[in-house]
Amino acid sequence: MSDKVWGDYDQVALDEAYDARGSVPDFDSYLVSYDENSARARQDIPGARDVAYGPHRDQQLDVFQTQESGAPVHLFIHGGYWRRFTKQENAFAAMAIAPAGATVMVNSYSLCPDVHLDVIVRQCRDAVAWAYRNAEAHGADPERLTISGHSAGGHLVGMMLATDWARDYGLPANVIKAATAISGLFDLRPLRVAHTQEWLELTPAAAERNSPLLNLPVDKCPVMVAWGENDPEGFHGQSEAYIAALKKHGVEVATEILPGLDHFAAGNVLMEAENPVTKWTIAQMGL
């Protein structure tokens, strides 16, 4: 019998529980669709591209601007297990939300292992602050700011909710009005023991301070937690644990298990205007 390395998991089972790429047979087809759909979004939706939101060269975002003045603003934070992808492959997140009447921003951030996860979290916080402070320049209303993210982006959504915006950025405590986390990871402690430690290089303290499960929202805006029915086992358990913690914390939580979808297909739902996750996300903007 193999030795247990985390809870009831031995090493092989733990790695499998958090192996997003290995859970799908056609990963490369998703890469193609991300590129094609994002290229279409950049072509079809006007706005500003390659806008700096911080001092590092990786801190850039694209703006997809609705024609409605005073529209809500929505920031999408991409996934890629904190080590892959940029805004370039993730513009597809604007495809249903911008036509609904929101100005959408999609940001890049630096990647592991070149930088530590602490840096990524700080950069995404900078993106939220920039979106609030610059929304009006792009015809949007900073008081109607919402966020979403998939996979690693779902984790980063949780870390944005854990931010003390008034203390750390001089912004309103309730700067984020609603958040959607899709197939996210909310407790990084098991990832120190899994294959993910290869690029995360987390100390025990870093895993704790970067775990939304252990750092619950400062301001209790409504949160949607969704994941694919065919997501790896670890993603199921983490979403369920985060939901329970949010509810105990007094947060209004909506949940959606996406039938028949794997980890990467779940990331595509924001392109679908009639998907329940997208409908909830848009409804939180008052649209």
Order of alpha helices (4+ residues) and beta strands (2+ residues): beta-beta-alpha-alpha-beta-beta-beta-alpha-beta-alpha-beta-alpha-alpha-beta-alpha-alpha-beta-alpha-beta-alpha-alpha
